Amino acid sequence: MHAPPPPARRSTATRLARLLLWLAALGLLALAALWAWHQPFLERPRTLWELSRLPPPASLPVPVQGVAAGRIADTFGAPRGADREHAGVDIFAARGTPVVSTTRGVVVAIRERGLGGRQVWVYGPAGEHHYYAHLDNWAPALAEGDVVQPGTVLGTVGNTGNARTTPPHLHYGIYGRDGAVDPLPRMRTAR
């Protein structure tokens, strides 16, 4: 009886060729992913990822066109009824004055409900949510998921929600991981 022949060993050249094929495939996959990451259809997830990695802005422009930070009363934390505090600042201006985004961000909500009436929420740097409330109207064509830049018009000053009996104003608030943040000090440091 003869012993069966030993199994054929792959040559070093064959193994090297397979390794090179795998590396080439991985390289092509990486190039395709890099190309896709920079395409317009991935702008929203790319922006959300970039914003989540940024620190909170140290200064912010006033979100109501034509209003200087020095004209804004510091009402953050002031009592509002028996059971809540003011979690932002009120910026008074004529009805219809444009309200603009203070940061680069992604519009995560456009809605009309509750105390804020017509409102826009923007996800900004460091995962902070910027809240624009009591709007008279929203900017035409503004949609959830839009990527906005500082100065992008979000709507106009009004008195919707629980502000129906007050002069037109914007309630502007910032909410971070630990709750409400006073936006006025950041607006006062802006140039």
Secondary structure by P-SEA (a helix, b strand, c coil): cccccccccccaaaaaaaaaaaaaaaaaaaaaaaaaaacccaaaaaaaaaaaaccccccccccccccccccccccccccccccccccbbbbbcccccbbbbcccccccccccccccccbbbbbcccbbbbbbccccccccccccccccccccccccccccccccccccccbbbbbcccccccaaaaaaacc
